[in-house]
């Protein structure tokens, strides 16, 4: 009968260790995104993108890590936001 659950040797759980803090997280570049135009009369997709960025009001500024997902969202609504470095 085959094993139902793999053993620890099979799983090789060494990548779960949290002994050392990750240097990559602390060195991530951050950007500040400011909403400068209203989301009124915009497609629902653009409104949801603004919500996903955490923007709710005009002139609100939020700070995010500069990863590809966030930069893609900013590019999609670039006509309504500005990036502050």
The first five atom37 places (N, CA, C, CB, O) and aatype in JSON, in Angstrom:
{
  "aatype": [20, 20, 20, 20, 20, 20, 20, 20, 20, 20, 20, 20, 20, 20, 20, 20, 20, 20, 20, 20, 20, 20, 20, 20, 20, 20, 20, 20, 20, 20, 20, 20, 20, 20, 20, 20, 20, 20, 20, 20, 20, 20, 20, 20, 20, 20, 20, 20, 20, 20, 20, 20, 20, 20, 20, 20, 20, 20, 20, 20, 20, 20, 20, 20, 20, 20, 20, 20, 20, 20, 20, 20, 20, 20, 20, 20, 20, 20, 20, 20, 20, 20, 20, 20, 20],
  "atom_mask": [
    [1, 1, 1, 1, 1],
    [1, 1, 1, 1, 1],
    [1, 1, 1, 1, 1],
    [1, 1, 1, 1, 1],
    [1, 1, 1, 1, 1],
    [1, 1, 1, 1, 1],
    [1, 1, 1, 1, 1],
    [1, 1, 1, 1, 1],
    [1, 1, 1, 1, 1],
    [1, 1, 1, 1, 1],
    [1, 1, 1, 1, 1],
    [1, 1, 1, 1, 1],
    [1, 1, 1, 1, 1],
    [1, 1, 1, 1, 1],
    [1, 1, 1, 1, 1],
    [1, 1, 1, 1, 1],
    [1, 1, 1, 1, 1],
    [1, 1, 1, 1, 1],
    [1, 1, 1, 1, 1],
    [1, 1, 1, 1, 1],
    [1, 1, 1, 1, 1],
    [1, 1, 1, 1, 1],
    [1, 1, 1, 1, 1],
    [1, 1, 1, 1, 1],
    [1, 1, 1, 1, 1],
    [1, 1, 1, 1, 1],
    [1, 1, 1, 1, 1],
    [1, 1, 1, 1, 1],
    [1, 1, 1, 1, 1],
    [1, 1, 1, 1, 1],
    [1, 1, 1, 1, 1],
    [1, 1, 1, 1, 1],
    [1, 1, 1, 1, 1],
    [1, 1, 1, 1, 1],
    [1, 1, 1, 1, 1],
    [1, 1, 1, 1, 1],
    [1, 1, 1, 1, 1],
    [1, 1, 1, 1, 1],
    [1, 1, 1, 1, 1],
    [1, 1, 1, 1, 1],
    [1, 1, 1, 1, 1],
    [1, 1, 1, 1, 1],
    [1, 1, 1, 1, 1],
    [1, 1, 1, 1, 1],
    [1, 1, 1, 1, 1],
    [1, 1, 1, 1, 1],
    [1, 1, 1, 1, 1],
    [1, 1, 1, 1, 1],
    [1, 1, 1, 1, 1],
    [1, 1, 1, 1, 1],
    [1, 1, 1, 1, 1],
    [1, 1, 1, 1, 1],
    [1, 1, 1, 1, 1],
    [1, 1, 1, 1, 1],
    [1, 1, 1, 1, 1],
    [1, 1, 1, 1, 1],
    [1, 1, 1, 1, 1],
    [1, 1, 1, 1, 1],
    [1, 1, 1, 1, 1],
    [1, 1, 1, 1, 1],
    [1, 1, 1, 1, 1],
    [1, 1, 1, 1, 1],
    [1, 1, 1, 1, 1],
    [1, 1, 1, 1, 1],
    [1, 1, 1, 1, 1],
    [1, 1, 1, 1, 1],
    [1, 1, 1, 1, 1],
    [1, 1, 1, 1, 1],
    [1, 1, 1, 1, 1],
    [1, 1, 1, 1, 1],
    [1, 1, 1, 1, 1],
    [1, 1, 1, 1, 1],
    [1, 1, 1, 1, 1],
    [1, 1, 1, 1, 1],
    [1, 1, 1, 1, 1],
    [1, 1, 1, 1, 1],
    [1, 1, 1, 1, 1],
    [1, 1, 1, 1, 1],
    [1, 1, 1, 1, 1],
    [1, 1, 1, 1, 1],
    [1, 1, 1, 1, 1],
    [1, 1, 1, 1, 1],
    [1, 1, 1, 1, 1],
    [1, 1, 1, 1, 1],
    [1, 1, 1, 1, 1]
  ],
  "atom_positions": [
    [[0.84, -1.18, 0.0], [0.0, 0.0, 0.0], [0.89, 1.24, 0.0], [-0.96, 0.0, 1.22], [1.8, 1.33, 0.82]],
    [[0.65, 2.21, -0.89], [1.49, 3.41, -0.95], [1.26, 4.29, 0.27], [1.22, 4.2, -2.24], [0.21, 4.26, 0.9]],
    [[2.29, 5.09, 0.58], [2.18, 6.03, 1.7], [1.16, 7.11, 1.38], [3.54, 6.65, 2.02], [1.12, 7.63, 0.27]],
    [[0.36, 7.44, 2.36], [-0.64, 8.48, 2.14], [-0.03, 9.87, 2.29], [-1.79, 8.3, 3.12], [-0.39, 10.78, 1.55]],
    [[0.87, 10.03, 3.22], [1.52, 11.31, 3.45], [3.02, 11.14, 3.27], [1.2, 11.86, 4.87], [3.59, 10.17, 3.76]],
    [[3.69, 12.06, 2.57], [5.13, 11.93, 2.38], [5.87, 12.16, 3.7], [5.63, 12.91, 1.31], [5.39, 12.88, 4.57]],
    [[7.03, 11.55, 3.81], [7.84, 11.71, 5.02], [8.6, 13.01, 4.97], [8.81, 10.53, 5.18], [8.62, 13.68, 3.93]],
    [[9.24, 13.39, 6.09], [9.99, 14.63, 6.15], [11.15, 14.64, 5.16], [10.52, 14.86, 7.56], [11.49, 15.68, 4.59]],
    [[11.76, 13.47, 4.95], [12.88, 13.41, 4.01], [12.41, 13.73, 2.59], [13.53, 12.01, 4.05], [13.15, 14.34, 1.81]],
    [[11.21, 13.34, 2.26], [10.68, 13.6, 0.92], [10.32, 15.07, 0.77], [9.45, 12.71, 0.64], [10.56, 15.67, -0.28]],
    [[9.75, 15.63, 1.8], [9.32, 17.03, 1.71], [10.49, 18.0, 1.71], [8.39, 17.35, 2.86], [10.42, 19.05, 1.07]],
    [[11.56, 17.67, 2.42], [12.74, 18.54, 2.52], [12.32, 19.94, 2.96], [13.49, 18.6, 1.16], [12.36, 20.9, 2.18]],
    [[11.94, 20.05, 4.22], [11.36, 21.27, 4.75], [12.39, 22.33, 5.13], [10.54, 20.94, 5.94], [12.06, 23.22, 5.91]],
    [[13.58, 22.27, 4.61], [14.61, 23.23, 5.02], [14.27, 24.64, 4.57], [15.96, 22.83, 4.46], [14.73, 25.59, 5.2]],
    [[13.5, 24.82, 3.52], [13.19, 26.17, 3.04], [12.17, 26.87, 3.93], [12.68, 26.11, 1.61], [11.91, 28.06, 3.74]],
    [[11.59, 26.17, 4.89], [10.65, 26.78, 5.83], [11.35, 27.47, 7.0], [9.7, 25.74, 6.34], [10.7, 28.19, 7.76]],
    [[12.62, 27.26, 7.16], [13.3, 27.8, 8.34], [13.29, 29.32, 8.32], [14.74, 27.27, 8.43], [13.48, 29.94, 7.27]],
    [[13.08, 29.91, 9.49], [13.03, 31.36, 9.62], [14.12, 31.85, 10.57], [11.65, 31.82, 10.11], [13.91, 32.81, 11.32]],
    [[15.26, 31.2, 10.54], [16.34, 31.57, 11.45], [16.91, 32.95, 11.13], [17.44, 30.53, 11.39], [17.19, 33.73, 12.04]],
    [[17.08, 33.26, 9.85], [17.66, 34.52, 9.43], [16.6, 35.4, 8.77], [18.85, 34.29, 8.48], [15.83, 34.9, 7.95]],
    [[16.55, 36.67, 9.1], [15.61, 37.54, 8.39], [16.05, 37.74, 6.95], [15.48, 38.9, 9.1], [17.24, 37.8, 6.66]],
    [[15.1, 37.84, 6.07], [15.41, 38.0, 4.66], [15.88, 39.41, 4.37], [14.2, 37.66, 3.8], [15.21, 40.38, 4.73]],
    [[17.03, 39.53, 3.73], [17.57, 40.85, 3.38], [16.82, 41.43, 2.19], [19.07, 40.75, 3.06], [16.77, 42.65, 2.01]],
    [[16.24, 40.55, 1.37], [15.55, 41.0, 0.17], [14.34, 41.88, 0.51], [15.1, 39.8, -0.66], [14.07, 42.85, -0.19]],
    [[13.64, 41.55, 1.57], [12.45, 42.31, 1.94], [12.82, 43.72, 2.37], [11.69, 41.59, 3.07], [12.12, 44.67, 2.02]],
    [[13.89, 43.88, 3.12], [14.26, 45.2, 3.61], [14.86, 46.08, 2.52], [15.24, 45.06, 4.75], [14.86, 47.31, 2.66]],
    [[15.37, 45.49, 1.45], [16.01, 46.27, 0.4], [15.06, 46.58, -0.76], [17.21, 45.53, -0.13], [15.49, 47.12, -1.78]],
    [[13.79, 46.25, -0.63], [12.84, 46.51, -1.71], [12.61, 48.01, -1.86], [11.51, 45.79, -1.45], [12.46, 48.73, -0.88]],
    [[12.59, 48.46, -3.09], [12.32, 49.87, -3.36], [10.83, 50.12, -3.15], [12.76, 50.26, -4.8], [10.0, 49.27, -3.45]],
    [[10.51, 51.28, -2.65], [9.11, 51.63, -2.45], [8.76, 52.84, -3.3], [8.82, 51.91, -0.96], [9.62, 53.68, -3.6]],
    [[7.5, 52.93, -3.67], [7.01, 54.08, -4.41], [5.77, 54.61, -3.68], [6.68, 53.72, -5.9], [5.07, 53.86, -3.0]],
    [[5.52, 55.88, -3.84], [4.32, 56.49, -3.3], [3.42, 56.83, -4.48], [4.64, 57.76, -2.44], [3.86, 57.43, -5.46]],
    [[2.16, 56.44, -4.38], [1.2, 56.65, -5.45], [0.13, 57.61, -4.93], [0.57, 55.3, -5.93], [-0.43, 57.4, -3.85]],
    [[-0.14, 58.66, -5.7], [-1.12, 59.67, -5.31], [-2.22, 59.72, -6.37], [-0.45, 61.07, -5.14], [-1.93, 59.79, -7.56]],
    [[-3.48, 59.68, -5.93], [-4.61, 59.79, -6.85], [-4.85, 61.27, -7.13], [-5.89, 59.11, -6.28], [-5.08, 62.05, -6.21]],
    [[-4.81, 61.65, -8.41], [-4.97, 63.05, -8.79], [-6.24, 63.31, -9.59], [-3.78, 63.51, -9.58], [-6.63, 64.47, -9.76]],
    [[-6.9, 62.26, -10.09], [-8.15, 62.42, -10.83], [-9.2, 61.46, -10.27], [-7.94, 62.17, -12.34], [-8.86, 60.42, -9.71]],
    [[-10.44, 61.83, -10.42], [-11.55, 61.06, -9.89], [-11.78, 59.78, -10.68], [-12.81, 61.9, -9.87], [-11.44, 59.69, -11.86]],
    [[-12.38, 58.8, -10.02], [-12.74, 57.55, -10.67], [-14.16, 57.57, -11.21], [-12.57, 56.39, -9.7], [-14.64, 56.56, -11.73]],
    [[-14.84, 58.69, -11.08], [-16.2, 58.81, -11.59], [-16.17, 58.74, -13.12], [-16.86, 60.14, -11.11], [-15.29, 59.31, -13.75]],
    [[-17.13, 58.04, -13.69], [-17.25, 57.82, -15.15], [-16.06, 57.07, -15.72], [-17.4, 59.15, -15.86], [-15.69, 57.29, -16.88]],
    [[-15.45, 56.2, -14.94], [-14.36, 55.33, -15.41], [-14.88, 53.9, -15.43], [-13.08, 55.46, -14.49], [-15.82, 53.57, -14.71]],
    [[-14.29, 53.06, -16.25], [-14.7, 51.65, -16.27], [-14.51, 50.99, -14.89], [-13.91, 50.87, -17.34], [-13.64, 51.39, -14.12]],
    [[-15.33, 50.0, -14.62], [-15.27, 49.3, -13.33], [-13.9, 48.69, -13.08], [-16.35, 48.22, -13.26], [-13.44, 48.61, -11.94]],
    [[-13.26, 48.26, -14.14], [-11.93, 47.64, -14.0], [-10.92, 48.65, -13.44], [-11.45, 47.1, -15.35], [-10.09, 48.29, -12.6]],
    [[-10.99, 49.89, -13.9], [-10.08, 50.91, -13.4], [-10.41, 51.3, -11.96], [-10.12, 52.15, -14.3], [-9.51, 51.57, -11.17]],
    [[-11.69, 51.32, -11.62], [-12.09, 51.61, -10.24], [-11.57, 50.53, -9.3], [-13.62, 51.71, -10.13], [-11.09, 50.84, -8.2]],
    [[-11.66, 49.28, -9.72], [-11.17, 48.18, -8.9], [-9.66, 48.22, -8.76], [-11.6, 46.84, -9.48], [-9.11, 47.84, -7.72]],
    [[-8.98, 48.66, -9.79], [-7.53, 48.79, -9.72], [-7.14, 49.85, -8.69], [-6.94, 49.14, -11.09], [-6.21, 49.66, -7.92]],
    [[-7.86, 50.97, -8.68], [-7.6, 52.0, -7.68], [-7.86, 51.47, -6.27], [-8.47, 53.25, -7.94], [-7.09, 51.75, -5.35]],
    [[-8.92, 50.7, -6.1], [-9.2, 50.11, -4.8], [-8.12, 49.12, -4.39], [-10.55, 49.41, -4.82], [-7.74, 49.07, -3.22]],
    [[-7.62, 48.35, -5.34], [-6.56, 47.39, -5.04], [-5.27, 48.1, -4.63], [-6.31, 46.49, -6.25], [-4.49, 47.56, -3.84]],
    [[-5.06, 49.28, -5.17], [-3.9, 50.07, -4.77], [-4.1, 50.74, -3.4], [-3.61, 51.14, -5.82], [-3.15, 51.26, -2.82]],
    [[-5.33, 50.72, -2.9], [-5.61, 51.32, -1.61], [-6.01, 52.77, -1.68], [-4.43, 51.19, -0.73], [-6.01, 53.47, -0.67]],
    [[-6.35, 53.24, -2.87], [-6.73, 54.64, -3.05], [-8.24, 54.78, -2.97], [-6.21, 55.18, -4.41], [-8.97, 54.11, -3.71]],
    [[-8.71, 55.66, -2.08], [-10.14, 55.85, -1.88], [-10.58, 57.28, -2.16], [-10.52, 55.47, -0.48], [-11.73, 57.51, -2.53]],
    [[-9.68, 58.24, -1.98], [-10.03, 59.65, -2.12], [-9.03, 60.36, -3.02], [-10.09, 60.34, -0.75], [-7.93, 59.86, -3.25]],
    [[-9.42, 61.51, -3.52], [-8.5, 62.34, -4.28], [-7.39, 62.83, -3.36], [-9.23, 63.54, -4.94], [-7.62, 63.07, -2.18]],
    [[-6.22, 62.99, -3.9], [-5.02, 63.48, -3.21], [-4.56, 62.56, -2.08], [-5.28, 64.86, -2.65], [-3.75, 62.96, -1.25]],
    [[-5.07, 61.34, -2.04], [-4.61, 60.37, -1.06], [-3.31, 59.75, -1.55], [-5.69, 59.28, -0.8], [-3.17, 59.46, -2.74]],
    [[-2.37, 59.55, -0.66], [-1.07, 58.97, -1.0], [-0.93, 57.65, -0.26], [0.09, 59.94, -0.65], [-1.15, 57.58, 0.95]],
    [[-0.55, 56.6, -0.99], [-0.26, 55.3, -0.39], [1.13, 54.87, -0.82], [-1.33, 54.23, -0.81], [1.62, 55.26, -1.89]],
    [[1.77, 54.06, 0.01], [3.13, 53.6, -0.28], [3.09, 52.1, -0.51], [4.11, 53.96, 0.88], [2.48, 51.35, 0.27]],
    [[3.74, 51.65, -1.59], [3.79, 50.24, -1.95], [5.22, 49.87, -2.33], [2.82, 49.93, -3.12], [6.02, 50.73, -2.68]],
    [[5.51, 48.58, -2.24], [6.77, 48.07, -2.76], [6.72, 48.14, -4.29], [7.04, 46.61, -2.27], [5.66, 47.95, -4.89]],
    [[7.85, 48.41, -4.89], [7.9, 48.54, -6.35], [8.12, 47.17, -6.98], [9.03, 49.52, -6.78], [9.2, 46.9, -7.51]],
    [[7.11, 46.32, -6.92], [7.21, 45.02, -7.57], [6.43, 45.06, -8.88], [6.67, 43.88, -6.64], [5.66, 45.99, -9.1]],
    [[6.61, 44.08, -9.76], [5.96, 44.13, -11.07], [4.44, 44.22, -11.01], [6.35, 42.92, -11.85], [3.84, 44.85, -11.88]],
    [[3.8, 43.61, -10.03], [2.35, 43.66, -9.94], [1.86, 45.08, -9.66], [1.85, 42.71, -8.85], [0.93, 45.55, -10.3]],
    [[2.49, 45.74, -8.72], [2.1, 47.11, -8.37], [2.41, 48.06, -9.53], [2.82, 47.58, -7.1], [1.59, 48.93, -9.85]],
    [[3.56, 47.9, -10.15], [3.91, 48.77, -11.27], [2.96, 48.58, -12.45], [5.35, 48.51, -11.72], [2.66, 49.54, -13.16]],
    [[2.47, 47.36, -12.66], [1.49, 47.11, -13.7], [0.16, 47.78, -13.4], [1.28, 45.62, -13.88], [-0.48, 48.33, -14.3]],
    [[-0.25, 47.75, -12.14], [-1.5, 48.41, -11.76], [-1.38, 49.92, -11.93], [-1.88, 48.08, -10.32], [-2.32, 50.57, -12.4]],
    [[-0.24, 50.47, -11.56], [-0.03, 51.91, -11.71], [-0.04, 52.29, -13.19], [1.3, 52.34, -11.05], [-0.56, 53.35, -13.55]],
    [[0.52, 51.45, -14.03], [0.53, 51.74, -15.47], [-0.88, 51.73, -16.05], [1.4, 50.72, -16.2], [-1.17, 52.51, -16.95]],
    [[-1.76, 50.87, -15.55], [-3.12, 50.78, -16.07], [-3.96, 52.01, -15.72], [-3.79, 49.54, -15.53], [-4.87, 52.36, -16.46]],
    [[-3.65, 52.66, -14.6], [-4.42, 53.84, -14.2], [-3.51, 55.07, -14.13], [-5.11, 53.6, -12.84], [-3.71, 55.96, -13.31]],
    [[-2.51, 55.1, -14.99], [-1.53, 56.19, -14.95], [-2.15, 57.56, -15.25], [-0.42, 55.91, -15.93], [-1.59, 58.59, -14.87]],
    [[-3.3, 57.57, -15.93], [-3.96, 58.84, -16.23], [-4.69, 59.4, -15.01], [-4.94, 58.65, -17.39], [-5.14, 60.54, -15.05]],
    [[-4.83, 58.61, -13.94], [-5.51, 59.08, -12.74], [-4.61, 59.2, -11.52], [-6.65, 58.17, -12.42], [-5.02, 59.73, -10.49]],
    [[-3.38, 58.71, -11.63], [-2.46, 58.75, -10.49], [-1.13, 59.36, -10.9], [-2.24, 57.33, -9.92], [-0.83, 59.49, -12.09]],
    [[-0.35, 59.74, -9.91], [1.03, 60.13, -10.16], [1.9, 59.44, -9.14], [1.21, 61.68, -10.09], [1.48, 59.17, -8.02]],
    [[3.12, 59.15, -9.55], [4.07, 58.43, -8.7], [5.02, 59.45, -8.08], [4.85, 57.35, -9.51], [5.64, 60.25, -8.78]],
    [[5.11, 59.39, -6.76], [6.03, 60.24, -6.0], [7.17, 59.36, -5.53], [5.32, 60.97, -4.79], [6.92, 58.32, -4.91]],
    [[8.38, 59.73, -5.81], [9.51, 58.86, -5.42], [10.02, 59.17, -4.06], [10.64, 58.98, -6.41], [10.97, 58.53, -3.59]]
  ]
}
